[in-house]
């Protein structure tokens, strides 16, 4: 009877926790923002005003990726296995990650085996290349003249954005491989790079993006449009990256004061590695 009860419990779906609600809200927000910025009237205004295009760019580059990663949709999409209800691990992740062959579980194991900062630097570099490529004048001018290119922009920015945010925030079963201070540095560099591009637009006395027409006495002036563009980019990227920077700095300072926390993390990592090597013998 006891065995049957245990089996029944193992087949029960996991309870819908407060964390699940939070992640669902994040995913819904990402989906709503993605659709909203790709369809009229937002997409139409983005072809008429530089600052609206800057908002669209910010949503695709940071808002949607960070919400998607924080929402951790991998299990819902079948890309990661769900933890067992009777798993005795504190986080409920270890047993699943050892044996699962699903994509994100394999990625999580690989990140634990290869925590080198160089790999994170690659994702950071790809993000910088992606956002820079879509902010230079030829790219923005092409978006204005050929609206279908926004689909290409969206896909490329989502890919590099998700790759970067997986290095910065938790997205079970995937965890950032970097230590908190290096994570904060990566976030700061990513933010500053876009701030520099925005600063160049704001300081320009000539039209930075020639495809936008500004007529005196009609609509926004060139100066106002470019200054709004700079302000929107600064604000959007600050909202996304500044909390990550300060949160990781605080965690770093706390870990310096409490070395037992780092010791506990190392012990759990060794236990996970031990199950990876001995998992084939545990059943016998």
C-alpha positions in Angstrom: 0.0 0.0 0.0 2.8 2.4 0.9 4.6 1.6 -2.4 1.4 2.3 -4.3 0.9 5.6 -2.6 4.4 6.6 -3.3 4.0 5.7 -7.0 0.7 7.7 -7.2 2.4 10.7 -5.7 5.3 10.5 -8.2 2.8 10.6 -11.0 1.0 13.7 -9.6 1.7 17.0 -11.5 3.8 19.4 -9.5 1.9 22.0 -7.5 1.5 25.5 -9.1 3.6 27.6 -6.8 4.0 31.3 -6.4 7.2 31.0 -8.4 5.3 29.4 -11.2 2.8 32.3 -11.2 5.7 34.8 -11.4 7.3 33.0 -14.3 4.0 32.7 -16.1 3.5 36.5 -15.8 7.0 37.0 -17.2 6.3 34.8 -20.2 3.0 36.5 -20.9 4.7 39.9 -20.7 7.3 38.8 -23.2 4.7 37.5 -25.6 2.6 40.6 -25.4 5.5 43.0 -25.9 6.9 40.9 -28.8 3.6 40.9 -30.7 2.8 44.6 -29.8 6.1 45.9 -31.2 5.8 44.0 -34.5 2.3 45.0 -35.5 0.6 48.3 -36.2 0.3 50.9 -34.8 3.6 50.5 -33.1 5.4 49.1 -36.2 4.0 52.0 -38.3 5.1 54.7 -35.9 8.6 53.1 -35.7 9.0 53.8 -39.4 8.1 57.5 -38.9 9.9 58.4 -35.6 13.4 57.5 -34.5 12.5 57.4 -30.8 9.7 54.9 -31.4 12.1 52.7 -33.4 14.5 53.0 -30.5 11.8 51.7 -28.2 11.0 48.8 -30.6 14.7 48.0 -30.6 15.0 48.0 -26.8 12.0 45.7 -26.5 13.5 43.2 -28.9 17.0 43.5 -27.6 16.4 43.4 -23.8 12.8 43.4 -22.6 11.6 40.3 -24.4 14.8 38.3 -23.8 15.1 39.0 -20.1 11.4 38.3 -19.5 11.6 35.0 -21.5 14.8 33.9 -19.7 13.3 34.8 -16.3 10.1 33.0 -17.2 12.2 29.8 -17.8 9.8 28.3 -20.4 12.1 25.3 -21.1 10.0 22.7 -19.2 6.8 24.0 -20.7 8.3 23.6 -24.1 9.5 20.1 -23.4 13.2 21.2 -23.6 13.9 20.3 -20.0 12.6 17.5 -17.7 10.5 18.3 -14.6 12.0 17.6 -11.2 10.7 14.5 -9.4 8.3 15.3 -6.5 10.2 13.0 -4.2 13.6 14.4 -5.1 15.5 15.0 -1.9 17.7 17.7 -3.4 17.3 21.2 -2.0 16.6 22.6 -5.4 14.9 19.6 -7.0 17.1 19.9 -10.1 20.0 17.5 -9.6 18.5 14.1 -10.3 16.8 15.3 -13.4 19.8 17.0 -14.9 22.0 13.9 -14.4 19.9 11.5 -16.4 17.8 13.7 -18.8 18.9 14.0 -22.4 16.7 17.0 -23.2 18.3 20.1 -24.7 18.3 22.5 -21.7 19.3 19.7 -19.2 22.3 18.9 -21.4 23.1 22.6 -21.6 22.9 22.9 -17.8 25.3 20.0 -17.3 27.7 21.4 -19.9 27.8 24.8 -18.1 28.6 23.1 -14.8 31.5 21.2 -16.4 32.8 24.3 -18.3 32.3 27.3 -16.0 35.1 29.3 -17.8 34.4 33.0 -18.1 35.7 32.9 -21.7 32.5 31.1 -22.8 30.4 33.8 -21.2 32.5 36.4 -22.9 31.6 34.8 -26.3 27.9 35.3 -25.6 28.5 38.8 -24.4 30.5 39.6 -27.6 27.7 38.2 -29.8 25.2 40.4 -28.0 27.4 43.5 -28.5 27.8 42.7 -32.2 24.1 42.1 -32.6 22.9 45.4 -31.0 25.6 47.4 -32.7 24.8 46.0 -36.1 21.1 47.0 -35.7 21.9 50.5 -34.4 24.3 51.7 -37.1 22.8 54.0 -39.8 22.7 51.6 -42.7 20.7 49.0 -40.7 18.2 51.5 -39.3 17.7 53.2 -42.7 17.1 49.7 -44.2 14.5 49.0 -41.5 12.6 52.2 -42.5 12.7 51.5 -46.2 12.1 47.7 -45.9 9.7 47.0 -43.0 9.9 43.3 -43.5 13.5 43.4 -42.1 12.1 43.9 -38.6 11.4 40.2 -38.6 15.1 39.5 -39.2 16.0 42.0 -36.6 13.6 40.4 -34.1 15.0 36.9 -34.5 18.7 37.9 -34.4 18.2 40.2 -31.3 16.2 37.5 -29.5 18.9 34.9 -30.1 21.8 37.0 -28.9 19.7 38.5 -26.1 18.6 35.2 -24.7 22.2 34.0 -24.9 23.4 36.9 -22.9 20.7 36.8 -20.2 21.3 33.1 -19.6 24.7 34.2 -18.4 23.2 36.8 -16.1 20.1 35.4 -14.4 18.7 32.0 -13.2 16.5 30.2 -15.7 16.0 26.6 -14.3 17.5 24.2 -15.0 20.2 26.6 -16.4 22.2 28.7 -14.0 24.8 31.4 -14.8 28.3 30.1 -14.9 29.9 33.4 -13.8 30.7 34.6 -10.3 28.6 37.6 -9.1 31.2 40.3 -9.7 32.1 39.1 -13.2 28.3 38.9 -13.9 27.9 42.5 -12.9 30.8 43.5 -15.1 29.4 41.7 -18.1 26.0 43.5 -17.5 27.7 46.9 -17.2 29.7 46.5 -20.4 26.6 45.4 -22.3 24.7 48.5 -21.0 27.5 50.9 -21.6 28.0 49.8 -25.2 24.4 50.8 -26.1 24.7 54.0 -24.1 27.7 55.0 -26.2 25.7 54.4 -29.4 22.8 56.4 -28.0 25.2 59.2 -26.9 26.5 59.6 -30.4 23.0 59.9 -31.8 22.1 62.6 -29.2 25.2 64.7 -29.9 24.9 64.6 -33.6 23.8 67.9 -35.2 23.0 66.3 -38.5 20.5 63.6 -39.2 22.0 60.3 -38.0 19.5 58.2 -39.8 18.8 59.7 -43.3 15.7 57.6 -44.0 13.7 59.6 -41.4 12.4 62.9 -42.8 12.1 65.9 -40.4 10.3 68.9 -41.8 10.3 72.2 -40.0 7.0 73.0 -38.3 5.6 69.5 -38.8 5.9 66.8 -36.2 9.0 66.4 -34.1 12.2 68.3 -35.0 15.4 66.4 -35.8 17.0 67.5 -32.5 13.9 66.5 -30.4 13.6 63.1 -32.2 17.3 62.2 -31.7 17.3 63.4 -28.1 14.3 61.3 -27.3 16.0 58.4 -29.0 19.0 58.8 -26.7 16.8 59.1 -23.7 14.7 56.0 -24.5 17.8 53.8 -25.1 19.5 55.0 -21.9 16.3 54.4 -19.9 15.4 51.0 -21.3 18.9 49.5 -20.9 19.3 51.0 -17.5 16.1 49.4 -16.3 17.2 46.1 -17.6 20.9 46.0 -16.5 21.2 48.3 -13.4 19.2 45.9 -11.2 21.4 43.0 -12.3 24.6 44.9 -11.6 23.5 46.0 -8.1 22.0 42.6 -7.2 25.2 40.8 -8.1 27.4 43.3 -6.3 25.2 42.8 -3.2 25.5 39.0 -3.5 29.2 39.3 -3.8 29.6 41.4 -0.7 27.3 39.0 1.2 29.3 36.0 0.1 32.5 37.7 1.2 31.0 38.1 4.7 29.5 34.6 4.7 32.1 32.1 3.3 29.8 29.1 4.3 27.5 30.0 1.4 30.2 29.4 -1.2 31.3 26.2 0.6 27.7 24.9 0.5 27.6 25.6 -3.3 30.8 23.7 -3.9 29.6 20.7 -1.9 26.4 20.6 -3.9 28.4 20.8 -7.1 30.6 18.0 -6.1 27.6 15.9 -5.1 26.0 16.5 -8.5 29.3 15.5 -10.3 29.5 12.4 -8.1 26.0 11.3 -9.2 26.9 11.9 -12.8 29.8 9.4 -12.6 28.2 6.9 -10.3 24.6 7.1 -11.6 25.0 3.9 -13.6 26.0 1.9 -10.4 23.4 3.4 -8.0 20.6 1.2 -9.3 22.6 -1.9 -8.7 
